[in-house]
Amino acid sequence: MKATTHQYANRTLLALGLGTVLSLSLSGCADPTGSANAGTAENHSDQTTPAGVRYNTAPEQDRIRSSKDDKLAASVPADLAQDGKLTVATSAGSVPLTFHASDNTTLIGTETDIAQLVADKLGLELDLQLTSWENWPLQTDSGAVEAVFSNVGINAERIKKYDFAPYRAAYMGFEATTKFEGTVKDAADVSGKKVAVGAGTNQEKILLAWNKELEAQGKEPANLQYYSSDADTVLALSSGRVDLNLAPYPTTVYRENSRDDTKVVGKINAGWPSETLVAATSKRGNGLAEPISAAINELIAEGSYAKVLQRWGLEEEAVKSSKAVTAENYTSR
């Protein structure tokens, strides 16, 4: 695992922030918010981290852009295209997914960059709407937004109400202090350990399932610890009050690169025991999943998609292609 994550330390990234991933009853991938201020960059822009990674938190991001495809633009439902905008909800709070730049206003990150590329390809202006994780389903159901780019994972509960256009793999990472020995691969590796996790999150769902496994085997379960903010969680980890923290993989890698006291010690698919993908999420039947998936495939082919992931250090989560997922073709992997 360490060899993999060290690959990130040799790149120039353009991000900074802190965040945890929270999820509600529709658990899957997760809410990139941990606290009210978690998505605000606190350090100066263009700063080199202890790992040698360069982070730029300035609002001037010089985003990677694409060009309109007339055929794809024509495939967008007329009622959604008539205002010339792709209205997208996103939740700020997790680097390098979506967070606030150093001006505390501009939204930056891989989610916003990919949304911009999709809007470009569909010939639409990107209209970003900041929302909390708790509100994206309501915003989508009401039609206030047309799509969500906010680290949302596909799962059996969500497929009943939403359509999906996958654009990234979905992983969770176990992080520990640099003093921690060993790795985390399965339930046995967390037996008896204090593990920080957000209440109601997909991470908690996984750990609770692992604890059931351990108890059934007569082994000591993990001692789950809950904190109200990401900052509190990291403090508990660094001070030794917890042994591990389970959080979105991109965030754990960011902290490994930007701090000198934490490291990634394990990675699991966010859909455990199945697999899932992060996807642009739209209201079921609104007709956007297919055009967005087609746009993502063109972005992959032209190379702009890869450039965005490289920019934010997320090459490990690249997908080779995108296929719209709806209730009619969904199968849990």
Buried (B, 14 or more C-beta within 10 A) or exposed (E): BEEEBBEBBEBEBBBBBBBBBBBBEBBBBBBBBBBEBBBBBEEEBEBEBEBEBEBBBBBEBEBBEBEEBEEBBEBBEEEBBEEEBBBBBBBBBBBBBBBBBBBEEBBBBBBBBBBBBBBBBBBBEBBBBBBBBEBBBEBBEEEBBBBBBBBBBBBBEBBEBBBBBBBBBBBBBBBBBEEBEEBBBEBEBBBEBBBBBBEBBBBBBBBEEBBEBBEEEEEEBBEBBEBEBBBBBBEBBBEEBBBBBBBBBBBBBBBBBBBEBBBBBBBBBBBBEEBBBBBBBBBBEBBBBBBBBBBBBBBBEBEBBBEBBBBBBBEBBBBEEBBBBBBEEBEEE
